[in-house]
Amino acid sequence: MGPKTKEIIRIIVTIITSIATALGVGTVV
């Protein structure tokens, strides 16, 4: 588990957040 893994996880979280916002559930942080 190196810095790359954390970076990938962060990207995935960002994508999920973007999708959630698009669906109108952006209040979930």
N, C-alpha and C positions, 0 to 999 in steps of 0.2 A: 504494500500500500504506500505508494509514493505520492509526490505532489501532483502527478498526472491524474491519479485516481480522484483526488479532491477536486481537481479542475473539471473533470468529466462530470462528477456528481453535481457540481455547481451549475454546469451548463444544462444538465437535465432538469434541475430545479427551476432554472430560469425559463426553460421551455414550458414546463408544467404550469408555472405561474402565468406565463403569457396566454396559454390556452384557457386557464381558469378565468383570467381577466376578460378574455374574449367571450366567455360563456356567461359573464356577469357575476362571477364568484370571486372577484379580485379582493374581497375583504379578507379572504383566508391568507394569512401570512405565515 
